[in-house]
Amino acid sequence: MSFNFLEYKENQHLVPVEIQRKKSYYYDLINIEHSFTGRVDAWLANTFIHESVQLIVNAINLFEMGYFDCAYYSLRQSLELSTTMIYLVDIDENKKETELKKWKSEERFPMQAQMMEFLSKNGAVFADFKSNLETYFKHLDSAKTKLNKYVHKQGLDKFYVSRNHLVNGSKSREKFINEFESSLKTCIGAVAVFRLGIDPFPILLNDEEIFHRTGDVMTRAYSEEFIEMYIGNETVECYRNTEIYQGHYDYFLSQEKKDECVTNIVKDQYIDTDKFDEILNQKHLMSDSDLIAVLICKLSDKAVKVYTSDGFIQYFTNRNTARKKMSWDSRDFHKFKECNPPSNIPYDEAFITYVLLNKVGYFVEHNQQFTNKEIGKIKSII
């Protein structure tokens, strides 16, 4: 085998390592990815959230490949980006447009420390947020100091030529990995905490009393395991004292609580056909499409699923479909609408019937063909 000079020079001081919990970290990051905010004025924040997650994934990959300083830099970037996200959301409306324009056009823009200082004094939400989470932010400042040691190469142990020398041995490497994972967990938690500065839904929805009083919000709650590992229950208790949390909590607590069967429809589009009476007792808590889907399934026990928005919204039931495939194609639904008549159309082992109700199209999946009388009843629902 010939000697590869380029490969030797590129890898002579790199020592790849393995992070045993990598897959678990990736799954845990889904908690942040699913914490979309539905705030129209903070829509850009969703892009920041996903970019922060990608930076953490990059950090894990870089560290495993041996580029440890780059990994720490990527972790620091996730913190800086999370700060920028809150800064652009929480500043005064008159200043927000100007600052966003500066950020997009790469003009002079405040550094992380400057943003934190400004928000701590002037943030509409963040000032109270940081005040209640004072202990947490002190811990975060300490963690950022450790990140900077690697980014700024302070100490010989931050040098490739020293860190990866054979004399350091495997024991030093094990400690090195543990230190990185500690910083990694802190940064995952920090992105999750900064996300709570936009709205409290990732925490709020863990409360059953609130969960059943909210609609079909985009956000999914952080799991209890995620909170315990990355944020801490004490920090969450402090967060519950913030104005942003209390304001949302009090509002939703004043709303009517949905029965579980109604919540399942509103949030997950699942209709329990054994509970029509309970469901219709709270019909006023459902959207028009929710209610129409329920009524269609109530009119005929042949109906197993109801689709709207050309198939993109699907209502499931506890009835088994005869169709064996799990996949679907929106192009099929466009064809169903064009059929004449658009009823009892073969759909693999099942059938589709299309009806226009209240100017909205609905596709009913059913196991046996509908009679003309049944189709007439469905069309007369409105």
C-alpha positions in Angstrom: 0.0 0.0 0.0 1.4 3.4 -1.1 1.9 6.2 1.4 -0.8 8.9 1.1 0.9 12.1 2.1 -2.3 14.2 1.9 -4.3 11.9 4.0 -1.5 11.7 6.6 -1.2 15.5 6.9 -5.0 15.9 7.2 -5.4 13.3 9.8 -2.1 13.1 11.8 -3.5 14.9 14.8 -7.1 13.8 14.6 -8.4 11.1 16.9 -12.0 10.1 16.1 -14.1 9.1 19.1 -17.5 7.6 19.6 -20.4 9.1 21.6 -22.4 6.2 22.9 -25.6 8.2 23.4 -25.6 9.9 20.0 -28.8 8.3 18.8 -30.5 9.2 22.1 -29.4 12.8 21.7 -30.8 12.9 18.2 -34.2 11.6 19.4 -34.2 14.1 22.3 -33.6 17.0 19.9 -37.0 16.1 18.3 -38.5 17.7 21.4 -37.1 21.1 20.2 -37.9 20.5 16.5 -41.5 19.9 17.4 -41.8 23.0 19.6 -42.9 25.1 16.7 -44.4 28.4 17.7 -47.7 29.5 16.1 -47.1 33.2 16.8 -47.5 35.0 13.5 -45.2 37.8 14.6 -42.5 35.3 15.6 -42.7 32.9 12.6 -39.1 33.4 11.8 -38.2 31.9 15.2 -39.1 28.4 13.8 -36.2 28.7 11.4 -33.9 29.7 14.2 -35.0 26.7 16.3 -34.3 24.2 13.5 -30.9 25.8 12.7 -29.9 25.6 16.4 -30.8 21.9 16.4 -28.7 21.4 13.2 -25.7 23.2 14.8 -25.9 20.8 17.8 -26.1 17.8 15.4 -23.1 19.2 13.6 -21.2 19.5 16.9 -21.8 15.9 17.7 -20.5 14.8 14.2 -17.5 17.1 14.3 -16.5 15.9 17.8 -16.7 12.2 16.7 -14.6 12.9 13.7 -11.9 14.5 15.9 -12.5 18.2 15.2 -13.2 19.0 18.9 -12.7 22.7 18.8 -15.0 23.1 15.8 -17.6 21.0 17.7 -17.4 23.5 20.7 -17.7 26.4 18.3 -20.8 24.9 16.8 -22.3 24.5 20.3 -21.5 28.1 21.0 -23.2 29.1 17.8 -26.4 27.3 18.9 -26.4 29.6 22.0 -25.7 32.7 20.0 -28.4 31.9 17.5 -30.9 31.3 20.3 -30.1 34.6 21.8 -30.6 36.3 18.4 -33.9 34.6 18.0 -35.2 36.0 21.3 -33.7 39.4 20.6 -35.5 39.7 17.2 -38.8 38.6 18.8 -38.8 40.5 22.1 -37.5 44.0 21.2 -39.9 46.9 20.7 -42.0 46.7 17.6 -40.6 50.0 16.2 -37.1 48.7 16.5 -37.8 45.1 15.4 -38.1 45.9 11.7 -34.8 47.9 11.7 -32.9 45.2 13.6 -34.2 42.4 11.4 -33.2 44.4 8.4 -29.7 44.8 9.8 -29.4 41.1 10.6 -30.5 40.1 7.1 -28.3 42.6 5.2 -25.2 41.7 7.4 -24.9 45.2 8.7 -23.4 46.0 12.1 -25.4 43.9 14.6 -25.1 43.5 18.4 -23.0 40.6 19.8 -24.5 38.1 22.1 -23.4 39.8 25.3 -24.9 43.1 24.0 -28.2 41.5 23.1 -28.4 39.8 26.5 -27.7 43.1 28.3 -30.3 44.9 26.2 -32.9 42.2 26.7 -32.3 42.0 30.5 -33.2 45.7 30.8 -35.6 46.3 27.9 -37.1 43.0 26.8 -40.9 42.9 26.9 -40.8 39.3 28.1 -37.1 38.4 28.6 -36.4 40.8 31.4 -39.0 39.1 33.6 -38.0 35.7 32.2 -34.3 36.1 33.1 -35.1 37.5 36.5 -37.1 34.4 37.5 -34.5 32.1 36.0 -31.5 33.9 37.5 -29.8 30.7 38.9 -30.2 29.0 35.5 -28.6 31.8 33.6 -25.7 31.9 36.0 -25.1 28.3 35.2 -25.4 29.0 31.5 -22.8 31.8 31.8 -20.4 29.4 33.4 -21.0 26.9 30.6 -20.4 29.5 27.9 -17.0 30.3 29.6 -16.0 26.7 29.1 -17.0 26.8 25.5 -14.9 29.9 24.9 -11.8 28.2 26.3 -12.0 25.8 23.4 -13.0 28.3 20.8 -10.2 30.7 21.8 -7.6 27.8 22.3 -6.8 28.8 25.9 -4.5 26.1 27.3 -2.4 23.4 25.7 -5.1 20.8 26.2 -7.1 22.8 23.6 -4.4 22.1 21.0 -4.7 19.2 18.6 -0.9 18.5 18.8 -1.2 18.3 22.6 -4.6 16.9 23.3 -4.3 13.9 21.0 -0.7 13.0 21.9 -0.3 9.3 22.9 0.9 10.1 26.4 -2.5 11.4 27.3 -3.9 7.8 27.1 -7.5 6.5 27.0 -8.4 7.7 30.5 -7.8 11.3 29.6 -9.9 10.8 26.4 -12.8 9.3 28.4 -12.9 12.5 30.6 -12.6 14.6 27.4 -15.7 12.9 26.0 -17.6 13.3 29.3 -16.8 17.0 29.4 -18.1 17.5 25.8 -21.3 15.6 26.6 -21.8 17.9 29.6 -21.5 21.0 27.4 -23.7 19.3 24.8 -26.5 18.7 27.3 -26.3 22.3 28.5 -26.6 23.7 25.0 -29.6 21.4 24.2 -31.2 22.6 27.3 -30.4 26.3 26.6 -32.0 26.2 23.1 -35.1 24.6 24.7 -35.2 27.3 27.5 -34.7 30.2 25.0 -37.6 28.8 23.0 -39.8 29.3 26.1 -39.2 33.0 25.8 -41.4 33.0 22.8 -44.4 31.3 24.3 -44.9 28.7 27.1 -46.6 25.9 25.1 -43.8 23.3 25.3 -44.2 23.4 29.1 -47.9 24.5 29.4 -49.1 21.5 27.3 -47.7 19.1 29.9 -50.5 20.2 32.3 -53.6 18.0 31.6 -55.9 20.7 32.7 -54.5 23.1 30.1 -53.9 20.5 27.4 -57.7 19.7 27.2 -58.5 23.4 27.0 -56.3 24.3 24.0 -57.0 23.8 20.3 -54.9 22.2 17.6 -51.8 24.2 18.3 -48.6 23.5 16.3 -46.5 23.0 19.3 -45.8 19.7 21.0 -44.9 19.6 24.7 -41.4 18.7 25.9 -41.5 15.2 27.4 -41.0 14.8 31.1 -37.8 12.9 30.5 -36.4 15.7 28.3 -37.2 18.3 30.9 -35.6 16.4 33.6 -32.4 15.7 31.7 -31.8 19.0 29.9 -33.7 21.8 31.7 -34.3 20.6 35.3 -37.6 20.5 37.2 -36.4 23.4 39.5 -35.9 25.6 36.4 -39.3 24.7 35.2 -40.9 25.7 38.5 -39.1 29.0 38.3 -40.4 29.5 34.8 -44.0 28.9 35.9 -43.6 32.1 37.9 -43.0 34.2 34.8 -45.5 36.6 33.5 -45.6 34.9 30.1 -46.4 31.6 31.6 -49.0 32.9 34.1 -50.7 34.9 31.5 -51.2 32.0 29.2 -52.1 29.6 32.1 -54.8 31.9 33.5 -56.3 32.5 30.0 -56.6 28.8 29.1 -57.8 27.8 32.6 -60.8 30.1 32.0 -61.8 28.1 28.8 -64.1 25.1 28.8 -62.4 21.8 29.2 -62.8 19.3 26.4 -63.6 15.6 27.0 -60.8 13.4 26.0 -62.7 12.1 22.9 -63.1 15.7 21.7 -59.5 16.6 22.4 -58.5 13.6 20.3 -60.5 15.0 17.4 -59.3 18.6 17.7 -55.6 17.7 18.1 -55.1 14.4 16.5 -58.1 14.0 14.1 -59.1 10.7 15.7 -62.8 10.0 16.0 -64.0 7.3 18.5 -67.2 6.2 16.9 -68.4 4.6 20.2 -68.6 8.1 21.8 -70.8 10.1 19.4 -73.1 11.4 22.1 -70.2 12.7 24.2 -68.6 14.2 21.2 -71.7 16.0 20.0 -72.3 17.4 23.5 -69.2 19.6 22.9 -69.7 20.2 19.2 -69.3 24.0 19.9 -65.6 23.3 20.8 -64.8 21.8 17.4 -64.1 23.4 14.0 -66.5 23.0 11.1 -64.4 20.4 9.5 -64.1 18.5 12.8 -67.8 18.4 13.2 -68.6 17.5 9.6 -66.2 14.6 9.7 -67.9 13.4 12.9 -71.4 13.7 11.4 -70.3 11.8 8.3 -69.0 8.9 10.4 -72.2 9.0 12.5 -74.5 8.8 9.5 -72.9 5.6 8.1 -70.9 2.9 9.8 -69.4 2.2 6.3 -67.3 5.4 6.7 -63.8 4.6 8.1 -61.8 7.8 7.2 -62.6 11.4 6.1 -60.1 13.5 4.2 -60.2 17.2 3.4 -57.7 19.7 1.9 -57.1 17.3 -0.9 -56.0 14.6 1.5 -53.6 16.6 3.6 -56.0 16.6 6.6 -57.1 13.1 7.5 -59.7 12.0 10.2 -59.2 8.5 11.4 -61.6 6.3 13.3 -61.5 3.2 15.4 -63.1 1.4 12.4 -60.7 -0.7 10.3 -60.3 0.2 6.7 -60.3 -2.5 4.0 -57.5 -0.7 2.2 -54.2 -2.3 2.8 -51.8 0.5 1.8 -50.9 3.1 4.4 -49.6 5.6 1.8 -51.6 8.2 -0.1 -51.0 10.6 -3.0 -52.7 14.0 -3.3 -52.9 13.5 -7.1 -55.3 10.7 -6.5 -57.7 13.1 -4.7 -57.5 15.5 -7.6 -58.7 12.7 -9.9 -61.5 11.7 -7.5 -63.0 15.2 -7.7 -63.1 14.9 -11.5 -65.0 11.6 -11.6 -68.6 11.6 -12.7 -70.3 10.8 -10.5 -67.6 11.3 -7.7 -69.0 8.5 -5.6 -68.2 4.9 -4.8 -64.8 5.3 -6.6 -62.6 2.2 -6.1 -59.6 3.1 -3.9 -57.6 -0.1 -3.7 -59.7 -2.4 -1.5 -61.9 0.4 -0.3 -64.0 3.2 -2.0 -64.0 7.0 -2.0 -66.9 9.3 -2.3 -66.4 13.1 -2.7 -68.9 15.7 -1.4 -68.8 19.4 -1.3 -70.1 20.7 2.0 -70.1 24.4 3.0 -67.8 25.1 0.0 -65.2 22.6 1.3 -64.5 19.3 -0.3 -64.6 16.1 1.7 -63.4 12.6 0.7 -65.1 9.8 2.5 -63.2 6.4 2.6 -65.7 3.6 3.1 -65.4 -0.2 3.0 -68.7 -0.9 1.2 -70.4 1.1 -1.5 -72.8 3.8 -0.4 -76.4 3.7 -1.6 -77.9 6.8 -3.3 -79.9 7.4 -0.1 -76.7 7.4 2.1 -75.0 9.8 -0.3 -78.0 12.1 -0.2 -77.9 12.1 3.6 -74.2 13.0 3.7 -74.8 15.8 1.2 -77.6 17.2 3.4 -75.5 17.4 6.6 -75.1 21.2 6.4 
